[in-house]
Every structure is written in structure tokens, then in C-alpha cells.
Amino acid sequence: MKSNIKPAEGKLGILIPGLGAVATTLIAGVEAVKKGLSQPIGSLTQMGHIRLGKRTEDRHPKIKDFVPLANLNDIVFGGWDVYEDNVYEAAMKAKVLEPGLLNAIKSELEVVVPMKAAFDHNYAKNLIATNVKTGTRYELAQAVMEDINTFKEKNNCNRIVLVWCGSTEIYYEASEIHQSLASFEQALIDDDKRISPSMIYAYAALKLGIPFANGAPNLTVDIPALIELAKLTETPIAGKDFKTGQTLMKTILAPGLAARSLGVRGWFSTNILGNRDGLVLDDPDNFKTKEVSKLGVLEDILRPEDNPELYGDLYHKIRIDYYPPHGDNKESWDNIDIFGWLGYKMQIKINFLCRDSILAAPIALDLALFCDLAKRAEMSGIQEWLSFYLKSPQTAPGLRPENDIFKQLMKLQNTLRHLMGEDLITHLGLDYYQDLVETL
């Protein structure tokens, strides 16, 4: 497989719809790392290691030294936003990073000026947009494609990837226009309002053969029409919804409870968040999209239909409240009612004071780099091996998503081993002891 991967030559352009808190934290972070001002903590591609071969071989290279990923120094950023602020101004307003750090990379951030966004106020009613394109859905898609080509030429990029870091859109379900590429393209021409802004960006990218990763719980590429287009243009897609605070904790803790066959009677989760994402989610229609994304995690891990004695009566409740004083500092509380031997009750309580964009930024970076790798390795369509980063992983039709973060990591690492011609690792380990028996 290794011989099929094209090298990561030249510049990689990472284009981001939505230059808000997550995107500006990502861009500022990469620029700070380039200057040696900080470390890319939380990025598996930059800090993570991977075991190769038998344990006795003691081979544990960094992932970035094992697979041919784009170098951070070769990355150029751009994007679209509904506000006109350049990335420095937007980062200062987001108040995720300290002004001292932002001022040290001010010149690098100021040059990233948002292009006008493809936007529909009905999909994010709490945003008052001032920097938007006009036209029909078809015209907007053509304009986004023109933006991409212009950016690529202007910045002398060899390759481009798109990572959606925009707001959560209102809840909507796939309809007949989403069922085939032909129907979708006709709907674009008809300016059908059931095509969301995120779908316009995804269509434009995939039409140009550019990988697209969806960091929000929007439907976006999780429809037959865009899956068809991804296969047609041999382009990777990944989605959906960055796995950050509370859901990250669930995908770590729930597999442990299930592994020990401990029962769960109830799991109550509540959050307060004050950034732009919190403002958008303050609308019930947008919150429902996020709620659906977050609710499926426990059910997929615990599988109540297979374990009715342990999880059949599980009550799972999620709340998100907009609280401006907290800004990007999300605070989440979880109350978990569990039971053990002979049905005796116990409780677990978690108070996670996290920084939403600090957790999301390295995810966005890794998805961009791995999607670029997948494109160069001629992998197309749904990239389920990237589920490690996502709350509501996209899968092939009929396949239940795997939300156990440890199984997701094993799938990701084995995919990298497969791409590079290394043996897959099952962690069986019996061969070490069999060899010992044979020598005695």
C-alpha cells in the first residue's frame, strides 16, 4: 500500500468555513508552533506515537515521522466568515488565547482575511451576518469554487482541504433532493432552501476533488448525494461534530463501565457555554441538531438492546445553556447513576471545566492532515477510521457507528499501519508466551 501514497510535496491550503473561536485558535496555534512559541499539545499527528511490530522490537515512532503528512511549515490558512474581522481581530474577540501570544503572531494572523460567506439566516437565526455572498444556491456554490481556485493559485498551493468550523445549523433531515447527485444538483439550480450552507461548501469542495471534514453536527456530507459525489471524484469525506468536552468524557468512561459489566440507570449531562457556538445553540432548532449528535453516543457504546439488564432502562438527558460570562470556557456537569453487584446503587459525578476551542483546534488540524493523506493514498468516500475525532461518526449505510474511543484509536492506528505496509496489531500477545513454552 505504501507505494500508492503520493508525497506531501508543496503547500497545503486549509480552508475553513467559519473563522470563529475554533478556527482562529487552530490558526494561531499552528503559527505559534511554527515560531517555536508553543507545542501542539492534543494533536495526535504532531505529538502522538504509534507502535510498530512486536513489543520486543521497541519501535514507537511519532506518527508524523511514520506517515507522509504535510509539514506544519507548509500549511497556508484561509476561509470564509459571516463577519469581516481578520483572524487576529476575531481571535482577540473570541478571547480564547492570551493577547500576548496573539500579538507575537499578529502579522501572520492579520493576513488571513475572511472571504464572504455562503449563508442563510434561517439556518443560524441568532447570527447577524454582515459579510455574505448573494445569489441562488447554484450561484453560491459556483462562487465558493471560484474562491477555492483563486486561493489555491494566489498562495501557490499544491493541495487544498476544507474543514467546517462554522456554527451548528438548525435540525433538518434528508429529503428526496438529498438522495442522489442528480437530484441535489437540480435542487441547487432550483435554489431549493433545503440545501443548507454547509452543503454548499461541501458540494463545492467535492466537485473540485477536495477533501471535506465536518466539525459540526450538521447533516452536510452525510447524505447519499454527496457520498455519491465523493466517490465520483475520488475524494475523502469525514464527519461529523468535533469530539471535545463532555462527549469526550463519555466515550472514555462509558466503555470502561461496559467493560466491567456495570449497569447504568441514568446519565444527566448539562453544559454552560458563552461563545458564538453557545449563542447559536441558544435557539431550540439549532440545539436539537447538537442534541441528536450527543445523544447517540451512549446508546452506541452500551447497546441496551444487547444488555437490557444493565442498560435497558437508561435515562439519558442533555442540556446546553448559553451563559455569556463564561465565553469559550465551557463547563459541564455529569451525574451518572450506576449499579453493581446484586444491583447495589452507586454514583459518579464529573465537573469538567474545559476550553472548548483548545480541545477542538488540534482535532481540526489532525482531520485536515489525515484527510490530505487519505486523498494522496487514493482513499475516497467515508473515512470511518477518523471516527476517533468525531461525536457522531459517519459510516456506510447500515453500519452502526463505533463510539468507543479506544476501539476508534485502534482502528485509526491500524489504518496507518495498513497504509504504510506494516503488520496490523491485534494485542493478542499469545505468541510471546507460546515462544517461551517452546524453548522450555
C-alpha positions, 0 to 999 in steps of 0.5 A: 500500500505504501507505494500508492501514497503520493508525497506531501510535496508543496503547500497545503491550503486549509480552508475553513468555513467559519473563522470563529473561536475554533478556527482562529485558535487552530490558526494561531496555534499552528503559527505559534508552533511554527515560531517555536512559541508553543507545542501542539499539545492534543494533536495526535499527528504532531505529538502522538506515537504509534507502535510498530511490530512486536513489543520486543522490537521497541519501535514507537515512532511519532506518527508524523515521522511514520506517515507522509503528512504535510509539514506544519511549515507548509500549511497556508490558512484561509476561509470564509466568515459571516463577519469581516474581522481578520483572524487576529481581530476575531481571535482577540474577540473570541478571547480564547488565547492570551493577547500576548501570544496573539500579538507575537503572531499578529502579522501572520494572523492579520493576513488571513482575511475572511472571504464572504460567506455562503449563508442563510439566516434561517439556518443560524437565526441568532447570527447577524451576518454582515459579510455574505455572498448573494445569489441562488444556491447554484450561484453560491456554490459556483462562487465558493469554487471560484474562491477555492481556485483563486486561493489555491493559485494566489498562495501557490498551493499544491493541495487544498482541504476544507474543514467546517468550523462554522456554527451548528445549523438548525435540525433538518433531515434528508429529503428526496433532493438529498438522495442522489447527485442528480437530484441535489444538483437540480435542487441547487439550480432550483435554489431549493432552501433545503440545501443548507450552507454547509452543503454548499461548501461541501458540494463545492469542495467535492466537485473540485476533488477536495477533501471535506471534514465536518466539525459540526453536527450538521447533516452536510456530507452525510447524505447519499448525494454527496457520498455519491459525489465523493466517490465520483471524484475520488475524494475523502469525506469525514464527519461529523461534530468535533469530539471535545468536552463532555462527549469526550468524557463519555466515550472514555468512561462509558466503555470502561463501565461496559467493560466491567459489566456495570449497569447504568440507570441514568446519565444527566449531562448539562453544559454552560457555554458563552461563545458564538457556538453557545449563542447559536445553540441558544435557539431550540432548532439549532440545539436539537441538531447538537442534541441528536449528535450527543445523544447517540453516543451512549446508546452506541457504546452500551447497546441496551438492546444487547444488555437490557439488564444493565442498560435497558432502562437508561435515562439519558438527558442533555442540556446546553445553556448559553451563559455569556460570562463564561465565553469559550470556557465551557463547563459541564456537569455529569451525574451518572447513576450506576449499579453493581453487584446484586444491583447495589446503587452507586454514583459518579459525578464529573465537573469538567471545566474545559476550553472548548476551542483548545480541545477542538483546534488540534482535532481540526488540524489532525482531520485536515492532515489525515484527510490530505493523506487519505486523498494522496493514498487514493482513499475516497468516500467515508473515512470511518477510521477518523471516527476517533475525532468525531461525536457522531461518526459517519459510516456506510449505510447500515453500519452502526457507528463505533463510539468507543474511543479506544476501539476508534484509536485502534482502528485509526492506528491500524489504518496507518499501519495498513497504509504504510505496509506494516503488520496490523496489531491485534494485542493478542500477545499469545505468541510471546508466551507460546515462544517461551513454552517452546524453548522450555 
